[in-house]
Amino acid sequence: RLSLRACSCTMAEGMTVEEPLDLIRLSIDERIFIKCRGDREIRGRLHAYDQHLNMVLSEVEEIAYVKEEVAGKDEPEIKAHRRGIEMMFVRGDSVTLVSPPLKTA
């Protein structure tokens, strides 16, 4: 059983993170990075989310990594297939990692 210890962390802009979803809340209307099951990565602007990590993103770039067999080689090559999507709904049960944007000075 996972136990989360209550900890209050303050972000650079003075916003407090006390619960795991607070980090997501602070990323509303910001670009985020998401890793999903099935070797997919998504980058986009977060518009909405819920407690299940279902998310609505805009200005999305999706990268799907696909193994492709190559004649004459023992190992398959991994190719990145990219596509741009105007709006996307991401189902929370496919999400394995969410990273807020890096804040630069």
Buried (B, 14 or more C-beta within 10 A) or exposed (E): EEEEEEEEEEEEEEEEBEEEBBBBEBBEEEBBBBBBEEEBBBBBBBEEBEEEBBBBBBEBBBEBEEEEEEEEEEEEEEEEEEEEEEEBEBEEEBBEEBEBBEEEE
